[in-house]
């Protein structure tokens, strides 16, 4: 075995491996010269874990002086003596998935269980932010600092809500990576989100009255006005989400002709149900029962046979059904002189009216199908209204008695 030097490495004959005989040289360190004259420093060892004979390249002779190559070989020898497998670990790193590959798997195995709207939102956030920033990186390489930096950059671009949404997406995707055994921690955990001011738009009693009057007026014209008007009325009476209303089926309506009329929504049809697996039971008010009874009776009397006759509303929760409702909602809203109000705000209005009438946040959470009471806390300040009315009533009585 020769003494390996820089000069020897440049002149050694091809197609041979030369192990280092220099005093103190790490066992397994060698020079390899290929048939074509390519020269590189290598390190050979037997893995203590698998028993496999390994050989790994340290670097090219032209880039690595022998002293640096020998030093690196000594570091590798220490790893092996401690039970490590440097070559195996390097191979695992190369085979480890990138964030793009993780996302591709997420799209196939995890994304379909989300609501349609959520799927679109996740796909948009991944396309615009997560993949451009992390797509080529290994899943195991992403750090909390990386996620914080991305969150900060999106925020500085004036998109505070999108920054929070992206952070949430990264957290969801990496939580799935943990479940699949691709890493042990979530790099998006404990990152402080931007403060978001909740949008609170509750219809007043007067606005609700104008809306209902406008619906009654336009429903007299028949056609799509009847369908859209009934959907909006049911949103007012139930506080249900748009998707829940559009996907309503007759099989979900229980005891419609009794005082116990109830809408039972299976877990897969509600936002909370998809997360918790619980069904949602919503007692139907007389106003909601009246609408559903009329629709049922008219349908049965028509003799029309539909392929999807279990759906309460024609077109159901299809894109066409969503677009028609949104277009008609804008007409109803404008005609009733109601400004700055989304269809979803009818859900907030239902909750606000319930809380203002003295119902507890726990009861309102049940009606809305909230699995977490924190989601209902936005209405907490409205609970002061009945209490304030009570204190004012006592105040008036005390004042009258004191004036005698």
N, C-alpha and C positions, 0 to 999 in steps of 0.2 A: 504493500500500500504506500503510495507516495505522500510526501508532504504537500498539501494543497496550498498553492500560492496563486497570486493573480497572473504571474507570468506562465506558470504551468497550465493554468486554466485556458490561456489563449493559444497554447501550442500543443496540447495533448492530442493524441491520435483519436480519430473518430470511431464511432460504434463501440464505445466502451463506457463503463461506469468505474470511477476511481474513488474509493473510500479514503477518508482523511486519516492519516497516521500521525498528525501533529499532536504533540503532548497536550493532554487536556481537552482534545477535540471531543465533542458530544458523539456518542455512539449513534450510527445511522447517517451521519452527515457525509455527503459525497458530491462528486462532480459527474454529470452525465453529458457525454458528447454523442450526438446522434450520427447516423450514417452520413447525413448531409452536412454535418459540422455544426449544428445548433448546439450551443453550450449553456447549461443551466445547473444551478445548485439544487440538490434534492435532499430530502430527509426520509429515511425508511424506518419503520417500526412495526411491532406487532401489538395490536389492541388488546389490552388486558380484559376488556369487557366481552369482545366477540371472538378473540383469538385470531382475527384476520390479519394477514400481512398487508401493511399499507405502505404506499410510497407517494409523497406529495412534493410538488415543485415549490421551492422557496422563491426563485426568481432567476432572471437571465444574468449571465456572467457580466455582460456589458453594463447592466444597471446596478448590480450588487457587488461591491468589493468583497473579497473572501472573508475579511474580518466581520463585516456586517452579516453576511450569510451564516457564518459560524455562530455568531451571537443569536441569530434567529433560530438556528437549529437547537441551540442550548435551551431556549425558551420552550420550544416544542417538546424536547426530551423531558423537561420538568412536567409538562402537562400530561405526557404519557405515563410517567412514573407515578403520577397522582391519580391515575385511572382514566384520564381523558382520552379522547379519540379525535384529534384535530382534523384529520381528513374526513371522517364521518360527519363531524359537525359542519364542516364546510359544504359537504354534499347536501346536508339537510337544509342549510341556509339557501342554497341555490334552488332547491326543490320547493321551498316555502312559498306560499301563494302571495301574490301582490294584492293591493287593495282593489284593483280592477277585477282580479279573479275572485276575490271575496264578494264584491258587489254582484258579479255575474251569478254566483251561487245563491246569493241572497234573493236576487230577482226570481230565480226558479223555485227555491224551496221555502222562502219566508214571506216575500212580498205579496203573493196572492191571498194570504190570509187577512191582509189589511183591506179597509174600505177602498172603493174605487177612487174616491177623491184623494185619499191618503197615498195611494199608489202613484197617482200623477204628481203629487207634491214631492214625494221622495225621489221619483225619477228626475224631476226638474232640479232639485237641490244637488243630486249626485252629478248630473250632467254639468251644471254651472259652477259648482264649487268643490265638492269633495274629490271627484276624480281628477280635475285639473291640478289640484294641490297634492293629492296623495296617490293617484292611480298607479304610478310606476313603482312606488315604494313597497317594501315587504310589509305584510300585516304586523309582524313582530317588531318592525322598526319604528312605527309611529309612536311618538311620545306625547305627553300632555302639553309640552311646550309647542309642539307642532299644531295641535288643535287650538291652543290659545292664540297662536299667531294667526291662523286662518280666521278665527272668530274676530280678532282685532282688525284684520284687513277688511273684512266685509263690513264691519261696523264703521270704519273710517270712510268707506265708500258711501256712507249715508243710508245703509240698509241694516238698521239695528235688529229688526224683526227677522230678516233673512239670516242674519248672523246667528241668532238664537235657534232658528229652525235648523240651520246647518249643523250646529253643535248637537242638537237633539238627534238628527239623523245619524251623525257619526257615532253617537252613544248607542243608538239602536243597532246599528250594523255591527259594532264591535262587541256589543253584548251577545249577539248571535255568534260572533267569532269565538267568544269564550265558551259558549255552549258547545260549539263544534270542536273545541280543544285546540284552537289555533293560537291562543295566547291566554295569559292568566289574569290580565287586568284590563280595565277599560280606560283608554287615554282621555276620554271626554268626561270622565267622572270628576265632580267637584269643581268644575270650571264655572265661575260666576257668570250668569247670563246678563244681558243688558236689561235695564228696567223697562218694562213695557206697560204703558198706561192702558188699562182695560177700556174698551169702547163700550159705553153704557148708553143704550138708546131704548127707552121704554115708552111704549105708546100710552098716552093718557087715556082716561075713560072716555073723554070727548072724542079723541082720535079713533078709538076703537068703535065708537058709535057711528062716526062718519064712514069708516071703512065698511062696516057691516051694512049700512044703508046703501052704499054704492054697489056692494056685491049683490044685494037683493034687486036693485034696479037693473043691473046688467044681466043677471041670470034670467030675467024675463025674456031676453032675446034668444035664449037657448044656445045650442052648440057648445063650443069649447068654454064659453063663459060659465056654464053650469058646472063643468068639471073643475075649472080653476077656482071658481068661487067656493065650491065645497071644500077644496083642499085648504084654502086660506082660512075658512071658518073653522075647520078641524084643527088647524095650527093654533088658532086663538083659543079653542076650547080644550086642547090637550097639551100644548107646549111641545109637541113632537117635532123632530127634525124633518126637514124636507124629504130626505131619502126614506125615512121611516114611513111617511105618509104616502109617498108615491109607490112604495113597495107593499102597501097594505093589502092583505088578502082576506077573503071572507072567512077562511078557516081560522084566522087569528081572532075573529070577533066571537066572543062567547056570551050566551044568554042575552042576545040583543033585545028580546021582547020582555025582559024582566027588569026589576030594579037592580039586579046584580050584573048588568051589562058591563063587560070587561074586554079590553083589547090586550091580548097576550102576544108579546113580540118575542120570537125565539132569539136565542143568544147571537146567532149569526147575522141577524138583521139590525142590531144596535151597536153603537160605538163601544159602549161599556161591556156589552155582552161578549163581543169578540175578544176582549181582554180578560174577562172574568169567567166567561162560560155561563153566566146567569141569565135567566129569562127576565123580561120586564112586564109586569102586570100593571095596566093603567085603567082604573075604573072610569067608565065613560059618563060624562055629564048628560043631562037631558037634551041639551043643544046638540051634542055630538050624536046621541042616539037618534034624534029626529032626522038628522042628515042621512045617517046610514040606513035607517028604516026606509026612508023615501027612495034612496038609490036602489036598495034591494028590491022593493016592491015594483019600481019602474022597470028594473031589469027583468024580473020574473014575468011581468006582464007583457014585455016586448016580444018574447019568444025568440029573441036573437041568440044564436049559438056562437060563442067565441072560442077560439083555440085556447085562450088563456082565461077562461071564465072565472077562475078563482081570484083574479086581480080586481080590486074594487074600482080602480081608475084605469081607463083605457090608456094604452101606451106604457103604463106602469112607471118604473124607475129608469126608463130608457133615456137616451140623450134627447130624443124628440120630446118626451114627456117633460124632462127638466127644462128644455128651452121654451116650451109652450107656457109652462107655469111662470117662468121668470119674466117672459114678455107680458103676460096678462097681469102679473103682480105689479109691474111698473105702471100699467094703465090704471089699475084699481087705486094704487097709491097716489098717483098724480090727480086723479079725479076726486079723491077724498082730501086733497090738499095736505098730504102727509109727506114731509120732507126728511131727507137724510135717514132713511129707514130701509134696512134689508129685510128679506123674508125671514132670515134667522132671528131678527129682532123680535118677531112675534113670540118666539120661545122665551126670550128675556122678559117680554111683557107679561106672558102668562105667569112666570115666576114672580115678577115684581108685584102683580096684583094679588097673588096668593099670599105673599109675605106681608103686604100692606094690610091684608084682611086679618092678620094675626096668626097665620099658620107658621109653625116652627120651621127652621131651616132643615131639620131632619125630614119632616113631611114633604117639603118642597123638593128635597134631593131625591126622595123616593118617586115623586111624581115625574121628575125630569129623567130619572134613571141614572143619576150620578152615583157611582160606586165610591167616590171619595167626597166627603163633606166639604173639603177645601174648595172644590169646584163651585159649590153653592155659596161660599162665603161672600162673593161679590154682591149678594143681595142683603147682606147682614144689616147695612145701615137703614134699609127700608123697614126693618122690624121695629124701628123706633116710632114709626107713625102711629100705630094703635096705642103704644105706650104714651106718646105725647098727647093723643086725644084723651086718654084716661086722666092724665095729670091735669089737663085743661078743664075737664069736667069737674074734678075735685076742686080745682081753683075757683071755678064759678060758684059752686055750692058754698064754699067757705066764705067767699066775698059777700054773697047774698045774706048769709047768716050773720056775718060781722056787721053788715050795714043796718041791721034791725036795732 
